Amino acid sequence: MKSNVIKEKTFAFGKRIVKLCVYLEGSKKEFVLSKQLKKSGTAPGALVREAEHAESKKDFIHKMSIALKEANETEYWLHMLKEGI
């Protein structure tokens, strides 16, 4: 089976985001930002998986573009947490 670096990296990133959210919710009692972070941080991996079975090249590009937007949103929430905690 051929390796898919983007698929592997977005999955690993999503796992790290979930671990961070568990820490934030447990140790810091931070629930609002961590909920947003968890949604946006796990979305790129799911969208990359969806893109694997895109119906067309246009659909593939669309799904990958949304994954990029979600990654950008994740960066925003991480910056917000860094500045706020």
C-alpha positions as CSV (number, residue, x, y, z in Angstrom):
1,M,0.0,0.0,0.0
2,K,1.3,3.4,-1.0
3,S,2.1,5.9,1.9
4,N,0.1,9.1,2.1
5,V,2.1,11.7,4.0
6,I,-0.8,14.2,4.2
7,K,-3.2,11.6,5.5
8,E,-0.6,10.5,8.1
9,K,0.3,14.0,9.3
10,T,-3.2,15.2,9.6
11,F,-4.2,12.2,11.6
12,A,-1.2,12.6,13.9
13,F,-2.0,16.3,14.2
14,G,-5.6,15.5,15.1
15,K,-4.5,13.1,17.8
16,R,-2.2,15.8,19.3
17,I,-5.1,18.3,19.3
18,V,-7.4,15.8,21.1
19,K,-4.7,15.2,23.8
20,L,-4.2,19.0,24.2
21,C,-8.0,19.4,24.6
22,V,-8.2,16.7,27.2
23,Y,-5.4,18.5,29.1
24,L,-7.1,21.9,28.8
25,E,-10.4,20.5,29.9
26,G,-9.0,18.5,32.8
27,S,-6.1,20.7,34.2
28,K,-7.0,24.2,33.1
29,K,-10.8,23.8,33.2
30,E,-11.0,25.5,29.8
31,F,-14.0,24.3,27.8
32,V,-15.0,27.0,25.3
33,L,-11.8,27.4,23.3
34,S,-10.9,23.7,23.6
35,K,-14.2,22.7,22.1
36,Q,-13.6,25.0,19.1
37,L,-10.0,23.8,18.9
38,K,-11.0,20.1,18.9
39,K,-13.5,20.6,16.1
40,S,-11.2,22.6,13.8
41,G,-8.1,20.6,14.7
42,T,-9.6,17.2,13.8
43,A,-11.4,18.4,10.7
44,P,-8.4,18.5,8.3
45,G,-7.8,14.8,8.8
46,A,-11.4,13.9,8.2
47,L,-11.5,16.1,5.1
48,V,-8.3,14.6,3.7
49,R,-9.9,11.2,4.1
50,E,-13.1,12.4,2.3
51,A,-10.9,13.8,-0.5
52,E,-9.5,10.4,-1.1
53,H,-12.9,9.4,-2.5
54,A,-13.8,12.6,-4.2
55,E,-16.2,12.3,-7.1
56,S,-14.1,14.6,-9.4
57,K,-10.9,16.6,-9.4
58,K,-13.0,19.7,-8.6
59,D,-14.5,17.9,-5.6
60,F,-11.1,16.9,-4.5
61,I,-9.7,20.4,-4.7
62,H,-12.8,21.7,-2.8
63,K,-12.4,19.2,0.1
64,M,-8.7,19.9,0.4
65,S,-9.4,23.7,0.4
66,I,-11.8,23.3,3.3
67,A,-9.1,21.2,5.1
68,L,-6.7,24.1,4.7
69,K,-9.3,26.6,6.0
70,E,-9.9,24.3,9.1
71,A,-6.1,24.2,9.7
72,N,-6.0,28.0,9.5
73,E,-8.8,28.2,12.0
74,T,-7.0,25.8,14.3
75,E,-4.0,28.1,14.2
76,Y,-6.2,30.9,15.3
77,W,-7.5,29.0,18.3
78,L,-4.0,27.9,19.3
79,H,-2.8,31.5,19.1
80,M,-5.8,32.6,21.2
81,L,-5.0,30.0,23.8
82,K,-1.4,31.0,23.8
83,E,-2.3,34.6,24.5
84,G,-5.0,33.8,27.0
85,I,-3.6,31.2,29.2
